[in-house]
Amino acid sequence: MRHYEYLEPEHFKQAKGYEYHAQMAEMAKAAGGFQDVFTETQVLGTPDHCIEVLRKIRATLDADEFVGVFKYGGMPLEEAQRNVRLFAQKVLPVIQAEHAGNEYQAAASAR
């Protein structure tokens, strides 16, 4: 939020080429704040919370893929490695199993 200065989005209105960001900031402001809208779509936290957010994203956007960022900024490598291992052990198997079940159901109903 600080890096992209979304907490003070007024500067986007003055920057040519950033009209989209200005529009998104206005929409987020109308919805109660960009930070709330942004954080609701971020996959972070406990494994259970990550699973919940991924389910919401799949249901809302019909997304079949997820690109995770497990190391950001000055995060120590060891912490990023723990993040990847925890995601792989606790989150990924649940999401993959649900996705496999959805593919089977879709194929069966198409018959």
Secondary structure, 3 states (H helix, E strand, C coil): CCCCCCCCHHHHHHCCCCHHHHHHHHHHHHCCCHHHHHHHCCCCCCHHHHHHHHHHHHHHHCCCCCCCCCCCCCCCHHHHHHHHHHHHHHHHHHHHHHHHHHHHHHHHHCC
